[in-house]
Amino acid sequence: MLIDDLRGVFLFEGLSDEQLGDLIAAGDEVRFGSGDVLFREGEAADFWWVLLAGRVELLRRTRWEETVAGVMDRPGVWAGGFQAWSDQAGYLATARGASSGVMLRVPAKALGELARAWFPFGVHLIEGFFRTVRTMEALSRQQESLAALGTLAAGLTHEINNPASAAVRATAALQDTCDVLLSSLVRLARQSLSAEQFIAIDTLRREHGTGTASVSPLEVADREEALADWLTGHGVTAAWEIAPALAAAGADVAWCERAGQILTGGTLEPGLEWVASALSMAVLLSEAKEATERVSGLVAAMKSYAQLDRASLQFTDVTDGIDSTLVMLRSKLGDGVTVIRDYGTGVPRIEADPAELNQVWTNIIDNAIDAMDGNGTLRISTRADPGHVVIEIADTGPGMPAEVQARAFEAFYTTKDVGKGTGLGLDIARRIIVERHHGQITIDSRPGRTILRVHLPLRHDAHR
């Protein structure tokens, strides 16, 4: 390698020929081909790598697979060498050749010695900045991630608690209803109810299906009172236990008259008790089924949100992730926020990492809810543009001041108090959209309306 090979690289501007010579002498030239691994994530960053020609992909391991986190494709772009500033530093990604090329590889120890000799004051600043930023960022991300996890877990627990409690109540009531149903059958058997009578009363029961009637509560109350009077007048001692179930199912006095013609010889009360228990059991089973399906749906939404057991890069419908995110944030939406889904027809699936996009939707929607202070309209729309899908998330909050809008995508910038928010700033949302998915994210804000607009390409590699 010659000094002239480094002279045109922007990274080495300002270095003398002697300094470039020292750098070449300390390092070596590494030629690579497509698929060659230069260094691996997590290993000690004991070399400094500078790209001179070619293209290198930087891979990060997420869950159980590696995904492309960045690309080195401009001469002078560098990676690694962190042990020049910290003995415990490791590579942040795995470097794999995406084409043939050349890298300058310099031992981190030699890099540190050269830098200290050439720029002693600068090295002190780099070391202090390196340690401070790593410590503060790790602590901040950990605390905010835990807070975000707690918020989402609390919301999911709240959502699951209601249907779970309903299922518990329904199953508990089912036990009592089953006991009554079985005891009424025993009483009917003792009264020698014939098979023809049982078939006839069961036919009457089936007229009311699952035991639910589409009438107003006032009509049900009036019907219940009329049925109770009829039952009491016919010597039924458990009238106020039987009447509610019959009224809720839609039975009336005329139906009871028909039942009375079938249930003779002391079988009226146990027969109607059996009918009422059977109708109540159908209602309770329906409630338990609905509640357990609701729990199952929440678990499915959580799985979709977290993208468990799925490849990170896949063809996905963005509305699936948005809907699962809304489920996760339902407790925060409350009754004050009206959600309008304006999903366009014919919007194609895109190649993306759904878990990362769900983080973006979570952050944007959470910000919108906070901006509206829990009251307003959240409108989410999607549409197809040539080669892209456009997602707009709009709120009716007060809007962003100009100074906030100007800094919204800055790292570590926030207007929220400590402990609030999801821990995912718009800076990271921008990185996910722009750097990881080669899309765009913009803000359009004025008093009474703020829109976060996201453009995502249909193919992940469309802009590589």
Buried (B, 14 or more C-beta within 10 A) or exposed (E): BEBEBBEEBEBBEEBEEEBBBBBBEBBEEBEBEEEBEBBBBEEBBBBBBBBBEBBBBBBBBBBEEBBBBBBBBEBBBBBBBBBBBBEEBBBBBBBBBBBEBBBBBBBBBBBBBBBBEBEEEEBEEBBEEBEEEBEEEEEEEEEBEEBBEEBBEEBBEEBBEEBBEBBEBBBEBBEEBBEBBEBBBEBBEEBEBEEEBBEBBBEBBEEBEEBBBEEEEEEBEEBBEBBBEBBEEBEBEBBEBBBBBBBBBBBEEEBBEBBBEBBEEBBBBBBBBBBBBBBBBBBBBBBBEEBBEBBEEBEEBBEBBBBEEBEBBBEBBBBBBBBBBBBBBBBBBEEEBEEEEEBEEEBEBBBBBBBBBBBBBBBBBBBBBBBBEEEBBBBBBBBBEEEBBBBBBBBBBBBBEEEBBEBBBEEEEBBEEEEBBBBBBBBBBBBBBBEBBBBBBEBBBEEEBBBBBBBBBBEBEBEE
